Amino acid sequence: MMILLPPSETKRPGGKRVPADPASWALSGLTSQREQVLDALVALAADAEATRRVLKLSDKQLAEALHDNAGLRTAAVMPAVDRYTGVLYDALGAATLDGYARRWLGAHVLVHSAPYGPVGALDPIPSYRLGAGASVPGLPALRRLWADAVSAAFSAAAPDFVLDLRSEAYADLGPVPAEVPSAYVRVVTEQGKALNHFNKHAKGELVRRLAQERPKIGSRRTLLNWAGRAGVRLRETVETGILELVTDQPTARK
């Protein structure tokens, strides 16, 4: 099973002082696109006002963005699943998982970022500033740059099953091909009301639970069977390719 996660706008600083190596990350066929975006962001960071305008930043955000993007080629790196913070990644709590669970994340989870495309959960990445909707000078629209290439990379990886937990903006940057068995997850209340903040929390808890239990899942049916045994409220919908993850409020982590 392959699990796709969205990134987070907030990131943990620091890491190991080793230059980023995009060719070593998961889905190495995306190296060309990664290099294009890195070059464009480094170039953009030479112009503070352009950076502010393109990335739609406040004064406080600008200084951090300039620092991060200017240093993308030489900055410290850390595993993607540790780099991101915020509701989903706090609920996932990767740093508190044991080695077996972290290795499972590395084997099964990809985080889909705007500058790097999907990278492995344990791939060492530098901090950056770029969202899915930005239009960066010198690059085509991110959807045009990434979508076909990412879809082709998913096809080449040939996973048995893809569990897509991305937001729609990031799913648009790399649709799962029709020939790859997959399910897109929406988080709802018992009554079917879509959730926002709790959406991210529920997705983080789901991935944490999977990493801890490490079930063998190779299809939509085996995922639903595991969820039923585990007490995870994951249900079918009338929409093709959509599963609903039912939650009412965050629960305390065990």
N, C-alpha and C positions, 0 to 999 in steps of 0.2 A: 504493500500500500504506500502511496505517496500522499502526503498531507501538505496543502498549500496554505500558508499564513500570509496576512498582510503585514507590512512594516508598521512602525510607529513614528510619529513626528518627533517624539522625545527619545533621546539616546544617552547612554552612559558614556562619559568621557574616558579617555585613557586607553590602556591596553599594552600590548607587547610591541616593542620598537622593531618591527620587521616590515619592510615595504609590502604593500598589497600586491598580490599576484592573481589577477582575475582569471588567468588561464587555469589555475589550480582549483578554482571553485567548481561546484556542481554544474552540470550542463555546460561543459567547456566550449561547446559549439557557439555559445553566445559571447565569446571573448571579443570579437570584433565590435559588437554593439556596446559592450562594456567600455572598451577602450575609447570609442567615440564620445560617450557621455562623460567619462572622466576628463578627457582633453577639453571638452566644451565647458565643463564646470570650473576647471582650473583657469581657463582663459577668462571666463565670466568674472571670477573672483578678483581679477585685476582691476575691475571697474566697480567701485562700491555702489554708485547710484544705479547702474544697470542691474547689479545683483539685487538691490532693494526692490526695484521695479519688477524684474522678472519673477522673483521668488515671493513677492508681496510680503515684505518683512517689516517689522517694527524696528526702531533704533536698537533696542536691546537684542533682538534676534539677529540683526545685521552683523554685528561684530563676531558673533559665534559662527555664523554662516560663512563669512569671509575667511575666518581662521580655518574652519574645517575644509571648505572646498578648495582653498588655495593649496592646502597641504595633502590633498588626496593621494599623491604619489609617494609621499614619504611619511605619512602619519602613522601613529600606532594603530594596531589592529586588535580585535577581539572577536570571539565567535558571535555570529549574527544573533543567536538566540540570547546572548548576554548583552549585546550592544543595545538592543531596543528595550525601552522601559514603557510605562503606561499601563492601562487597565489590563489588556490581554496578557502582556508579558509579566506583569506582577502576579496575575492569577496562575500563569504557567509556572512561574518560580523556578526556572531552569537551574539556577545556581544552587538550589536546595535539593535537587535530585541526585540520586546516587549515580555511580559510574555506569551501571547497566542501563539506567533510564536515559542518561545523556547520550550514550552510544546509540540507543534506539532513536532518539531525536535526530542524531547525525545521519542515520541510515534512512529515515522515513520522512523527515520534515524539510520543506523548502520555504524560505521567506522571500516573498516577491517584492523587491524594492524598485524604485524608479530608476536609479542610476545603474544598478547591477543586474537587473532582471531577477529571476529566482536564483537564490543561493542556498547552499546547504545550511542547516541550523548551526553546525559547528565550523562552517567556513569563516576564516578570519577576515573581517572587513573593517575599513576605517569609518569613522563618523562622517556624516555628510549632511547637506541640506538640499533636498529636492523632492517635490511632491508629484503625484501622478498627473496633475493637471497643468504643470508648468510648461511653457514654450521657451526653450533655451536657444539663444542665438547660435547659429552654426549647425543646428540639428533639425531634422524633420520632426514633426509632432511625435511625441513619445509613443502614442498608440501606433503610428505608422512605422516607427523605428523597431518597436518590440513585438507587436502582436503576431505577425507571421513567423518570425524567428523563434519566439517562445513556443508557439504551437508546434512548430517543427521539432523543437528540442524535446517537448513532451512526447511526441510520437516516437522519436528515436530512443528515448529512455524506456518506452514500452512498459509502463507500470501495469500491474494487474488491475489496479483500481486507484482512482484519485478522489480524495476527500477535499473539496475546495472550500476553505474557510475564509477566503479573501473577501474584501469589500468589492463592490461592483466596479469601482474605479480601477482597481488593480487586476480584477478578472478581465477587464477590457484590454489590458496591456499584454495579455497572453491567454486567450481562450483555450480551454482543454479541448482537443480535437474530438469530433463526434465518434471516431473509431476507438477512442480510449474510454473504457468504462469509468464513469465518474458520478459524483453527486455534489451539488452545491448546497451548502447549509445556510438556512435562515434561522435566527433565534427569535422565538415567540413566547408569549404567555400561554397558559393552558387554553385560553379563549381564542388564541390565534393572533393576538396583537403583537406587532413587531416591536422589538426593543432596541435601544441605542446603546447606552452605557453598559447595561447588563449583557448586551449582545457580545461585547468584547470579553467581558469577564467569563461568560459561559463558554466561549470558544477556548479561552486559556485553560479553564478547568478541564474541559474535555481532552485537550491534548496532554495535559499533565496526567490525567487518569490513564490514557492510552500508554504513555511512556512508562508509567509505574507497572501496569499489568501486562503490557507487551503481547496482546492477543495476536494470533495469526489471522489477518484479515486480507482476503483477496477479492472481495466482491461486495456489492451493496448488501446482499443478503447476509453474508457472514458478519458485516458490520452491525446490521440491525439485530442479528442474533446475539452478538456480544453485548450490545447496548441493553437488550432485554434482560440478560442474565446479570449485568452489572448495575441495573437500576438507573441507567441513563435514559432519559426520556427523549428518544430520537424516533421520529415517526415519518411515515410516508405521506405524500401529498398527492393531489390530483394532477399537479404539474410535473411533467416529465423532467427527470433529472434533479428534482428539488427534494431535500429532506428538511424537516423542521426539528430543531433542538429546543425542547420546551423547558423554560425556567421562569421562576417568578422573582427571585432575588438572589444575590450572591450568597454562597454558603461559606462557612469557615473552612479553611484548608485543614485537612487531616495531616 
